[in-house]
Amino acid sequence: MSLPYLPLPGRPWERRTPEQSGFDAAALSQAIDYSVAHETSWPTDLNIALAQSNAAEGPNGEVIGPVKARGGVSGLVVRRGYIVAEWGDPDRVDMTFSISKSYLATLAGLALDRGLIRGIDDPVREYADDGGFDPPRNSKIRWRHLLQLTSEWSGTLWGKPDSVDHNRAVGGDANTEAKGTPRLMRDPGSYWEYNDVRVNRLALALLRVWRRPLPAVLRDEIMDPIGASDTWQWHGYRNSYVEIDGQPVQSVSGGGHWGGGIWINTFDHARFGLLHLNRGRWGDRQIVSEAWVETATTPCSVNAGYGCLWWLNTDRVRYPSAPASSFFAIGWGSNLIWVDPEHDLVAVVRWIDGPAFDGFVKRVLAALHT
């Protein structure tokens, strides 16, 4: 059986017309027009956007990582590995906010594949005994908890207390208390909360495991093998340096909440999405194990709409127009990678108004006739 088409490193990414790829060209064009007409209302100066968003956090909302201005709506539709449509400026490198989390998850998967982490349910303290996972509470935390946002890690990292994101109303059952209001802590694994401090604690733990900068690991193990450009960057904070084997190394952030995170173009996002569509395989090479992709896209026991730092569409709750098998990397703004195994499709959209994304999905799939 022949391997599916994938754009191999050093070769041009092949394109197909909408008709060759099973789309009605006019209807697909309407989907693209819809996305362009529903650009985010955020200012292009993301320093302003972050100042507005973080205002309620008080001093804890200070931006401590780099920030860059955003571009306009852009996107890419890929079917059966071929580029079918592109719009805006897909070569532009932009902040991507919490899509960074899905990249971070893949480095955790690679660490499991390589035996650097023996099991996803191992206590993190066995690998990162740096004071961040001391008894009585944090010593109970396992890798699965950090990856599924159920760790309930308690502490302060890079000057940000975990309580800054308590009761954050993102994707789960929001508490009635105001965001940032300290709450009763639960046992690890029993409560889901979207908490960027805890994701950054995962990034630091993975740095302890890999013992080299995570951007270098991502470049060597993922991005170069899938033929990504050399224009992407992954930033941490001005105060997020630790010593690894006698050298200062920056621990990266899992988003742009306080600046930083992965800055990347739309084409490179699409390659990353294709890697996961193809269950971790690129050409004749298994880059990350199929077992890891399965784990990453399996619902968390306390939030059926979330896996290991990937959003899921269980029961078509998040995006009713997408198949239930779809999964997504989602960042503030909104930036999205949509992976649709049922239709052999990956789409990336940048800077669309979040509530409008389901309308985009609906129009793309309505344009698909074979």
C-alpha positions in Angstrom: 0.0 0.0 0.0 1.4 3.4 -0.9 2.0 6.0 1.8 -0.2 9.0 1.9 1.2 12.2 0.4 3.1 14.4 2.8 5.4 17.4 1.9 8.9 16.0 2.5 11.7 18.2 3.8 13.4 20.1 1.0 10.6 19.7 -1.5 7.9 22.1 -2.5 4.5 21.5 -0.8 2.2 20.3 -3.7 -1.1 22.0 -4.3 -4.3 20.7 -5.7 -7.4 22.6 -7.0 -10.5 22.4 -4.8 -12.1 20.3 -7.5 -9.3 17.8 -7.5 -9.6 17.6 -3.7 -13.4 17.0 -3.6 -14.5 20.6 -2.9 -16.9 22.8 -4.7 -14.6 25.8 -5.4 -17.2 28.5 -5.1 -18.5 27.1 -1.8 -15.0 26.8 -0.4 -14.3 30.4 -1.4 -17.4 31.4 0.5 -16.0 29.7 3.6 -12.8 31.6 3.3 -14.7 34.9 2.7 -16.7 34.1 5.9 -13.4 33.8 7.9 -12.1 37.1 6.6 -15.3 38.8 7.4 -15.1 37.6 11.0 -11.7 38.9 12.0 -11.1 39.2 15.7 -11.9 42.5 17.3 -8.5 42.5 19.1 -6.2 45.5 18.4 -3.2 44.6 16.2 -1.0 45.9 19.1 -1.2 42.8 21.3 0.4 44.7 24.2 -2.9 46.6 24.3 -4.9 43.3 24.1 -2.9 41.7 26.9 -3.1 44.8 29.1 -6.9 44.7 28.7 -7.2 41.0 29.3 -4.8 40.9 32.3 -6.1 44.0 34.0 -8.1 42.1 36.6 -5.0 40.2 37.6 -3.4 43.3 39.1 0.4 43.0 39.5 0.2 39.3 38.6 -0.9 40.3 35.1 2.4 41.9 34.2 3.7 40.8 30.8 7.2 39.3 31.3 7.8 37.8 27.9 8.1 39.2 24.4 5.1 40.3 22.5 4.6 41.2 18.8 1.9 42.9 16.8 -0.6 40.5 15.1 -1.4 40.2 11.4 -4.8 39.9 9.8 -6.9 36.8 9.2 -5.0 34.1 7.4 -5.5 30.4 6.8 -4.8 27.2 5.0 -6.9 24.2 4.0 -5.1 20.9 3.5 -6.8 17.8 2.2 -5.1 14.4 1.7 -1.8 16.2 2.4 -2.1 18.7 -0.4 -2.7 22.5 0.0 -6.2 23.2 -1.4 -6.7 26.9 -0.3 -4.7 29.6 1.4 -5.6 33.2 2.3 -4.2 36.2 4.0 -0.4 36.0 4.7 0.3 32.4 5.7 4.0 33.1 5.7 3.7 35.6 8.5 5.2 34.6 11.8 2.6 35.4 14.6 2.1 34.8 18.2 0.0 31.6 18.6 -0.8 31.7 22.4 -2.1 28.4 23.7 -1.5 26.4 20.6 1.9 26.2 22.2 0.4 23.8 24.7 -0.2 21.1 22.0 3.5 21.4 20.9 4.5 21.0 24.5 2.4 17.9 24.8 4.2 16.4 21.8 7.5 16.8 23.5 6.1 14.9 26.5 5.0 12.2 24.1 8.4 12.0 22.7 9.9 11.7 26.2 7.6 8.8 26.8 8.5 7.2 23.5 12.3 7.5 24.2 12.0 6.2 27.8 13.0 9.5 29.3 9.7 9.2 31.2 8.9 5.6 32.0 5.1 6.1 32.3 2.5 8.8 32.1 1.3 7.9 35.5 4.7 8.2 37.2 5.0 10.9 39.8 6.6 14.0 38.3 8.8 14.4 41.4 10.8 11.3 40.3 12.1 13.3 37.3 12.0 16.9 38.5 13.0 16.9 42.1 13.6 20.7 42.2 11.4 21.6 45.1 8.3 22.1 42.9 6.8 18.7 43.6 7.5 18.4 47.3 5.0 16.9 49.8 2.4 17.1 51.0 0.3 18.2 48.0 2.5 18.5 44.9 4.3 15.1 45.4 1.0 13.4 44.4 1.1 14.9 40.9 1.7 12.7 37.9 2.5 13.5 34.3 -1.0 12.7 33.2 -2.4 15.3 35.7 -0.2 18.1 34.3 -1.0 17.1 30.7 -4.7 17.0 31.3 -4.9 20.2 33.4 -6.0 18.3 36.5 -2.8 18.6 38.5 -4.0 21.2 41.1 -0.3 22.1 41.4 0.1 24.8 44.1 2.9 27.3 44.2 4.5 30.3 42.5 6.5 30.0 39.2 8.3 32.9 37.5 6.6 35.3 39.9 3.0 34.0 39.0 1.0 32.2 41.7 -1.2 29.4 40.5 -4.1 31.2 42.1 -4.0 33.8 39.3 -5.9 31.3 37.1 -8.2 29.9 39.7 -11.8 29.8 38.5 -10.8 30.7 35.0 -13.8 30.2 32.7 -12.3 28.3 29.8 -13.7 25.1 28.5 -14.7 23.4 31.7 -17.2 23.9 34.5 -16.5 27.4 35.7 -16.8 28.2 39.3 -19.1 31.1 40.2 -16.2 32.9 41.9 -14.3 35.6 40.1 -11.1 34.6 38.2 -8.1 34.7 40.5 -10.1 34.1 43.7 -8.3 31.4 45.6 -10.4 28.3 46.1 -10.4 25.0 48.0 -7.8 22.8 46.3 -8.8 19.3 45.2 -6.8 16.1 44.9 -4.7 15.8 41.7 -6.7 14.2 38.9 -10.1 15.1 40.3 -10.7 18.7 39.1 -10.0 20.3 35.7 -8.8 23.9 35.5 -7.3 25.9 32.6 -4.2 27.2 34.4 -1.2 28.7 32.6 1.0 28.6 35.7 0.7 24.9 35.9 1.3 24.5 32.2 4.5 26.5 32.6 5.4 24.1 35.5 5.0 21.2 33.0 7.4 23.0 30.6 10.0 23.3 33.3 9.6 19.6 34.3 10.1 18.6 30.7 13.2 20.8 30.5 14.5 18.8 33.5 13.8 15.6 31.7 15.3 16.6 28.3 18.2 18.6 29.8 18.4 20.8 26.8 16.3 23.8 25.6 12.9 22.6 24.5 13.0 24.7 21.3 16.0 22.8 20.3 14.3 19.5 21.0 11.2 20.6 19.0 13.4 21.7 16.1 15.5 18.5 15.9 12.9 15.9 16.7 9.8 17.4 15.1 10.0 20.5 13.0 13.0 19.7 10.9 11.9 16.2 10.1 8.4 17.4 8.9 10.0 20.1 6.8 9.0 23.2 8.7 10.6 26.5 8.1 13.4 28.0 10.2 11.3 31.1 11.0 9.4 29.9 14.1 10.5 30.8 17.6 9.6 29.6 21.1 10.0 32.1 23.9 9.9 32.1 27.7 10.1 35.0 30.1 12.8 37.3 31.1 13.0 35.6 34.5 12.4 32.0 33.4 16.1 30.8 33.4 17.3 27.8 35.3 20.7 26.1 35.4 21.0 22.8 33.4 24.4 21.1 33.6 26.0 24.3 34.6 24.5 26.4 31.8 21.6 28.9 32.0 18.7 27.7 29.9 15.4 29.5 29.4 12.3 27.5 30.3 9.6 28.3 27.7 6.0 29.2 28.2 3.0 27.2 27.2 1.2 30.3 25.8 1.2 34.0 25.5 -0.8 34.9 28.6 2.2 36.9 29.9 4.0 37.1 26.6 6.2 34.5 24.9 5.1 31.1 23.6 5.5 29.8 20.1 5.6 32.3 17.3 5.1 30.6 13.9 3.6 30.8 10.5 0.5 29.2 9.2 2.3 26.6 6.9 4.3 25.3 9.8 1.1 24.9 12.0 -0.4 22.9 9.1 2.5 20.6 9.0 2.2 20.0 12.7 -1.5 19.3 12.3 -0.7 16.9 9.4 1.7 15.0 11.7 -1.1 14.3 14.1 -3.6 13.6 11.4 -1.2 10.8 10.2 -0.9 9.4 13.7 2.6 10.7 14.3 4.0 9.4 10.9 5.8 11.5 8.3 6.6 9.6 5.1 8.4 6.4 6.1 9.3 7.7 9.6 7.3 7.3 12.8 8.3 10.6 14.4 6.1 10.3 17.5 4.3 7.1 18.3 0.7 6.4 17.3 0.2 5.3 20.9 1.0 8.8 22.0 -1.3 10.5 19.5 -4.1 8.1 20.8 -3.3 9.1 24.4 -3.2 12.8 23.6 -6.6 12.7 22.0 -8.4 10.5 24.5 -10.8 12.4 26.8 -9.8 13.3 30.3 -11.9 11.5 32.9 -13.1 14.8 34.4 -13.5 16.8 31.1 -14.6 14.9 28.1 -13.7 17.8 25.8 -10.0 17.8 26.6 -7.2 15.3 26.1 -3.5 15.9 26.8 -3.2 19.6 25.9 -5.5 19.1 22.8 -9.1 20.1 22.7 -11.6 17.4 21.6 -15.0 17.5 20.0 -16.6 14.7 22.1 -20.3 14.5 21.4 -19.8 17.5 19.1 -20.0 19.8 22.0 -17.2 22.3 21.2 -17.9 22.7 17.5 -21.3 21.2 16.5 -20.5 21.4 12.8 -17.3 19.3 13.0 -17.2 15.6 13.3 -16.9 14.2 16.9 -13.5 12.7 15.9 -12.0 16.1 15.2 -9.5 17.6 17.6 -8.0 21.1 17.9 -5.0 23.1 19.0 -6.5 26.4 20.1 -4.9 29.7 21.1 -6.3 33.0 22.2 -7.2 35.4 19.5 -8.4 33.1 17.9 -5.7 30.8 16.4 -6.8 27.3 15.6 -5.4 24.0 14.1 -8.4 21.8 13.2 -7.5 18.1 12.6 -10.4 16.2 11.0 -9.5 12.5 10.5 -13.0 11.6 9.1 -12.4 13.9 6.0 -8.5 13.6 5.8 -8.4 17.3 6.4 -6.4 19.9 8.3 -7.3 23.6 8.4 -5.5 26.4 10.2 -7.1 29.7 10.8 -5.5 32.8 12.4 -7.2 35.7 14.1 -10.8 34.7 13.5 -13.4 35.8 16.0 -13.7 32.7 18.2 -17.5 32.2 18.1 -17.4 32.4 14.3 -15.1 29.4 13.9 -18.0 26.9 13.9 -19.5 28.8 11.0 -16.2 28.4 9.1 -16.2 24.7 9.8 -19.8 24.4 8.7 -19.1 26.1 5.4 -15.9 24.1 4.7 -17.7 20.8 5.2 -20.7 22.0 3.1 -18.2 22.6 0.3 -16.9 19.1 0.4 -18.7 16.6 -1.9 -16.4 13.6 -2.1 
